[in-house]
Amino acid sequence: MADTTAQRRHPDAHSDNTAPKGLRERWATPPRSGLARSIAPWEYRHLRVSGVVRGVCGLLLVIGGILFLSYGAYAWAAAFLVVGTLNIVGFFWYLSIARSQPSRA
């Protein structure tokens, strides 16, 4: 099989790939400010879904913490209640960010 120069591509040739190349560029898109930059890009693009998932998981963790509390496993109960509460706080934070964004046309 013979290669012709028309079929070969030079390594320095321009590609049509417009994806962010580095970590800094990846975290810079989509444009956002403040603490919202700490949210992963794929999570930021789907804020409502991510927020609802966080809320449901937080609720389940709090229920698990209450069950551990009822059985006297206080250390496990504390861990589950703290993580569950943080997830519920994340749920409200994500939804507040989603509400403050302009709606898509």
Helices and strands as residue ranges (DSSP letters): H 23-28, G 34-38, H 41-45, H 47-70, H 74-100
